[in-house]
């Protein structure tokens, strides 16, 4: 996903960046039609932007940070990491972003409390 975010402009124009093979996504299955090359790049752009819109400010932070040169996951801010986790995957999530964040926080808090009760977390 970060590769797609980094190349949003060229994908929007229907062009695959020259380094598209780094991502492993070629956008086609070797079709001989010249017009089909445009569609996959544009569809990839639409899918990324649709997923990013669901994350609100966290998605905006993710785009700013990735396009600003942050390349590794650990270098991203916590909201940007959450947005990246939410938008990643082969399909869209069925729940909205705020519910997903609440659910994850609940699970983390529950796990920390369980470990604390067992004396494994200081």
C-alpha positions in Angstrom: 0.0 0.0 0.0 2.8 2.4 0.7 4.1 1.9 -2.8 0.7 2.9 -4.2 0.5 5.9 -1.9 3.9 7.0 -3.0 2.8 6.9 -6.7 -0.7 8.2 -6.5 -0.3 10.9 -9.1 1.0 8.5 -11.8 -1.7 5.9 -11.0 -4.3 8.6 -11.2 -3.2 9.4 -14.7 -3.4 5.7 -15.6 0.4 5.2 -15.8 2.3 2.6 -13.9 5.5 4.0 -12.4 8.7 2.7 -13.9 9.5 0.8 -10.7 6.2 -1.0 -10.6 7.9 -4.4 -10.6 9.3 -3.7 -7.1 5.7 -4.0 -5.8 5.0 -7.3 -7.6 1.8 -5.7 -9.0 1.9 -5.4 -12.8 -1.8 -4.5 -13.3 -2.5 -7.0 -16.0 -2.2 -10.7 -16.9 -0.3 -10.0 -20.2 -3.3 -8.7 -22.2 -2.5 -7.7 -25.8 -5.0 -4.8 -25.7 -3.4 -1.4 -25.4 -6.4 0.2 -23.7 -6.4 -2.3 -20.8 -3.1 -1.0 -19.5 -4.8 2.2 -18.4 -7.6 0.6 -16.5 -5.7 -1.4 -13.8 -3.6 1.6 -12.8 -6.6 3.9 -12.5 -8.6 1.2 -10.6 -5.7 0.7 -8.3 -5.7 4.5 -7.6 -9.5 4.5 -7.0 -9.2 1.6 -4.5 -6.4 3.2 -2.6 -8.1 6.6 -2.4 -11.4 5.1 -1.4 -9.8 3.2 1.5 -7.8 6.3 2.5 -11.0 8.4 2.7 -12.5 6.1 5.2 -9.6 6.8 7.7 -10.0 10.6 7.8 -7.1 12.5 9.3 -5.1 9.4 10.0 -5.2 8.6 6.3 -4.1 12.1 5.5 -1.2 11.8 7.9 -0.3 8.5 6.2 -0.2 10.1 2.8 1.8 13.1 4.0 4.4 10.9 5.8 4.8 8.4 3.0 5.1 11.0 0.3 7.4 13.0 2.7 9.9 10.2 2.6 9.2 7.9 5.5 9.9 4.4 4.1 9.6 2.1 7.1 6.6 1.2 9.2 8.3 2.0 12.5 9.0 5.6 11.2 5.3 6.3 10.7 3.3 8.1 13.5 0.9 5.9 15.4 -2.2 7.2 13.6 -0.5 6.7 10.2 0.4 3.1 11.3 -3.3 2.5 12.2 -4.5 3.8 8.9 -2.0 1.7 7.0 -3.1 -1.4 9.0 -6.8 -0.6 8.2 -6.4 0.0 4.5 -4.0 -3.0 3.8 -5.3 -6.3 2.7 -6.9 -7.8 -0.4 -10.4 -6.5 0.4 -12.0 -3.5 2.3 -12.9 -3.9 5.9 -16.6 -4.3 6.7 -16.6 -2.1 9.7 -15.9 1.6 9.7 -12.5 3.0 10.8 -13.5 4.4 14.2 -15.1 1.1 15.2 -12.1 -0.8 14.1 -9.7 1.4 16.2 -12.0 1.0 19.2 -12.1 -2.7 18.8 -8.3 -2.9 18.5 -7.8 -0.7 21.6 -10.2 -2.9 23.6 -8.3 -6.0 22.6 -4.9 -4.5 23.5 -6.2 -3.3 26.8 -7.8 -6.6 27.6 -4.6 -8.5 26.8 -2.5 -6.1 28.9 -4.8 -6.5 31.8 -4.7 -10.3 31.5 -0.9 -10.3 31.3 -0.7 -7.9 34.3 -2.9 -10.2 36.3 -0.7 -13.1 35.5 2.4 -11.2 36.6 3.9 -11.2 33.1 3.7 -7.5 32.4 5.3 -4.9 34.7 
